[in-house]
Amino acid sequence: MYGRDSRRKRRSARWGVMAGAGAVGAALLLSGCSSSGGSGEGKDKDQANPPVKQQPKGEDPYWVNPESKAAGAVADYVRDGKDKDADLIRKIAEQPVGNWIRTDGDVKGETREITEAAQKADRDALLVLYNIPHRDCGQYSGGGAADGKEYASWIDQIAGGIEDRPATVILEPDAVLHLVDDCTPGEFHKERYEALKGAIKKLKSLPNTKVYLDAGNAGWGSPDSLYEPLTWSGVENADGFSVNVSNFYSTKDSIAFGKKLSEKIGNKPFVIDTSRNGNGPYTEGDPGERWCNPPGRALGETPTTNTGDERVDAYLWVKRPGESDGECKGGPKAGEWWPEYALDLVKASK
């Protein structure tokens, strides 16, 4: 229906897929949990920086990682006497963000480490799973599990790492969208539907795990083309769906999009990624690059389950604010901490 170039432009300009689950997702998956190797970690820096506190559970039940890259950046600023910058970045470091689970290595161990730390803090772990076969249609974040069998094994490892500990899972950003935008080849559709259904079934067999299947964002277009693929992917057995993952569409527009879609799938609730949507989407420059480190963006609503809307379960920071989308507009590699961009996000916030 569309050629490769038009598909790429349509994805990047209309719903910024590479920002959502593209280069950023790939880098996060390679690095795994930010509990190890984050900037500014180490005994001396931990002593110089007061421990990051959890948010009030009644307002925000998700775990704040005290060893995140943002927390490490705060420690660096404190050490260097840059108190104003430290205070700014604390606005990121003191909020819970998504933990993008690795795709190889000790998957079960990493998942256990995250969920145990969250449980010890009396909070829920927020996990992002991004490893579907033929991920991102071979583009900027191509890859994923080799096939459905390998994917199911990966999901089993994650489930083994969660066990009965409280966790909220954002399942496979863009996976459903790519089934309906002429991106994922038709011969892989059945495998993907089965993989998503199997993942939801496995994760929902755990006693304290919530699952939100990703459903794109307000820039994608009409929800009419999405509700059947979501149904075929097993959304009825999930707790709901997610919108705006790693994207920039306003909370108002995301709510309107989510509600239209919800009406078509049994009034399922949904969650919204508000990590960088404070100023809405970037509309200047090359449409094919608007998704990547757009200037002038701002933090959105802080994570909370008190949204004031019974259909919206939570505002979440699924994307980690301050980490680069990729080597564009002067940015470092995808997933790396970019101090200047992080500071600009906070300064632009209301």
N, C-alpha and C positions, 0 to 999 in steps of 0.2 A: 504493500500500500504506500509506503514511504521509502525513499532511498536512505542509505546509511547516513549521508551528511545531514539530511533533513531530520532524521530521527535523532541524531546527536544534538543538533541545535534545538529541537523541540524539547528534549529532555533537559538540557542545561538552562535554556532560557525560561521555560515554563515552570519547571519544578525542581531544578537544581539537584538532580540525582547524585552527581559526583560529590557534592558537598554533604549530602545526607548519608550515603553509604559508600561513597567513593573513596577518594584518596585518604580522607581522614579516617574512615573506617578501617582501611587496609593498614594504616600505620598503627592504629590502636590495637588491631588484632596482632600485629607483629610484636608490639611491645608488651601486650597483655595488661594485667592489672597495674595501675599506677602505684601500688603499694611497694614496688621495688624499682629502683633506678630513676625515680623522679628527681627533677632538679631541686637542689637545696636539701637533700636528705643527708643524714649522718648525725652522729651523736652531738657534736659541737653545735650544729645548726639547730637541732631539736631543742637544745638547752637555751639557745638564744631566742627562740621563738615560742611564745606561749602555746600550749596545746590547742588545736582547733576543737571547738566545742560542737556538740550536736545541736541541731535546731529543736525547739519544743516539739515533743512527739505529737501532741494534739494538732499542731499546725502543719508539721512536716515529718512524717514517720520514716523518711529514708536516711540511710547512713551517709555521714560525711567522712570521707577518707582523710585522716590526719596526715597522711604521707603523700598526698596528691602533688602534682607538679605545681599547682597554684600555691599550696601550702609551702612547698619548697622555695618558691619565688618570694613569698613573704619573708621567710627566714633569711634569704639572701639580702633583701632590702634592709631588714633590721640589722643584720651584721654590718652592712655598709653605711649605716646611719641615714638611710633614705626612708624616714618614717612616713612621709606623705605617700610615697609609692606603696609602702607596706600596707597602709590603711586602705588604699584603693583596692589592691589585689585581695585583701581579706574579704571583700564583697563577693569574690568568686570562691576563694578557699573555704569559706564558711558555709557553702551551700553543697548539697549532695549532687553528684553528677553520675552519668551512666558509666558502668564498668563494662567495656567491650571485651568479651571473653575471647581468649586466644583460640586459634584454630588448630594448633599442633602442640606438641610437648605435653606437659602435665596439665591437661585441661581440667581433669577432676580435682587435682590438688589446688589449682588456682581458684576454681569455683568454691571449693571448701574454705580456702583462706579468706575469701571475700565474705562469704555468708557467715562464717564463724565470727569474724571481726564485727560484722553488723549485728549479729545476735548478742554478742557480748556487750555492745553499746545499746541494746534494747531497741534496735531499729531494723528496718527491712533493707535488704540489699537490692539495688537497682542494677539489673543485668541487661546487656544488649547482645543479642545473638545475630551474627552476620557471617554465615558460612554456607549459604545455599549453593548447590551446584550451579555452575554457569553464572555466577554472580556478576552483576553489572555488565552482562552481555559482552564480555571480553574487552571492555573499554578501560577506563582509568583505574578501576579497582577490580579488574577481572580476576577470576579465580574461584575460590570456594571449594567445597568438598568435591571429590572426583565423581561421585555418583550418589544415588539415594541411599545405598547401603552404607557408604562411608559417613554420610550425613547423619543417618540414624544412630550409628555408633558414637558419633560426636555428641549428639543429644543425650544419649545414654550416660556418657561421661559427665556431662553437665548435671543431669538429674542426680547422679551419684554424688556429686559435690554439693548439691543443695540439700538433699535428704528432707528432713522435716523443718528446716530453718526457714524463716520468712523471707520471701524473695518476690520481686516484681520483674517480669521479663518483657522486654520489647523485642518482638520476634521478627527478624529478617526485614530490615528497611528496604523498600523498593521491590521486594520479591514479587508481590502481587501486581504492582504497577507494570512491571516488565512483561507480565503475561498478556497485558491488554494494550500495549503501546507499540506493537509490532517490533519489539526489541528482542525478547527471548524467542529463539526459533521454535516453531510449533511442535517439533518432535520431542522437545523437553518439557512441554506443558504438563503432561500426565504425571511425570516423575516429580515435578515441583509441587503439584497439588497434593500428591501422596506424601511427599516429604513434610510439607507444612501441616497437613492433618495429623501425621504421625508425631510430629514434634509437639503439637498442642495436646494430643492425647497423653503422651508420655509426661510432659511437664504438669499437666492438670491431674495426673495420678498422685502427685505429691500433695501432702496435706495443707501446706501453707504457701503455695506458689500461685501468683496471679500472672496471667499471660495476656498481652495485648499484641495482636497481629497488626503489622504496619499497613497503612492504607493511604500513603502519599500525603498530599498537601493541597492547600487551597488554590495553588497556581496550576494544578494539573488540568482542571476542567470540570466537567459534569461528573457527579458520582454515579450516573446511570450505568456507565460501563464497568464500574468496580464491584457493585454489590453481588453479582453472580460469581465472579472469580473469588471474592472473599468467602462466599458461601461454600464454593467448591473446595476452598482451602481449609474449611473447618471452623470458621469464625464463630459459629453458633456454640461451639464447645469452649471457646476462649472467654475471658472476662470482658473483652471488648477489643478496641483497636486503637492505634496510635496515628497521629497526624503531625505534619510539619517537622519530622525528625531531621535535625541539622539544617533546617531551612529558616527562612526569614519572614514568612508571611505573618501578618499581625494576628494577635490572639482573637480579635473580633472576627476576622475573616476565617480563621481556623475553626472557630466555634460554629460559624454558619455552614462551612463545608462539612464539618463533622456531623452536625445535626441532620443535614440533608441525607447523608450517607446512612446515619443511624436509623432513620425512618424506614429505610429499605431493608434493614437486616435485624428486624425485631427490636428496635429501639435500644440497641447495644450502647453502653457508655463508651467513652473514649478518653484518651489522655493527649495532651498537647506539649510538644517541645517548645519551650519559651526561652531557650538559652540565649538566643541572639536576635530575637524578633522585635526588640524595643522600638526600632525605627522603620520596621517593615522591610520589604525587599529592595535591593539595589536595582536601579532602572537605567543606569548610564553605562557607557562603554560597550565593549563587545558582548553581545548577548550570550555568546558561548563561554564567556569567562565571568559572568556576573555572580556565579555561585562561589567563586574562589577568592577568599579573603576580601570580600567587598568592603570598601572604606565607608566610614560614617555609620556603621551599624552600632547597635547598643544592646545591652542585656535586657531581657524581657522580665516578666513577672518571676519572682523567686519561687522555687518549688514549693508546692503546697497541695494538700488534698481539700482545703477549704476554698473551693472555686466559686461558690455561690450559685452553681448550676448543677442540678441533679444528674444531667447527662454527661457532665465533664468530671471524670473521677479525679484528675490531678493535672496541675501544671508541673512539668518535669524539665530538668536540664539533661537531655539525652546526649546531645553534643557537649563536649567539654570546652567552655569558653576560654579563649586564650591560646588554644592549640591550633596550629596552622592547617589550612585546607590543602596546602601544597605549595610548590615553588612557583608562585605567581604573585605579581604586585610586590615583589621584594620579600616574600615570605620564605621561611625555611622549609624543610621537607615536611610532608603531611604528618600530623600528629605531634610535631615538635612544639615546645612552648615558645611563643613569640611575645616577648615582653612588651614591645611597643604596641602591638595590636591589642593585647590584653588590657593595657592601660587605657587605650582609646575606647574600648568597649565600655569600660566602667565610667570614664569621663563623659561619654555620650548618653549615659543612662539617666533616666529621670529620677 
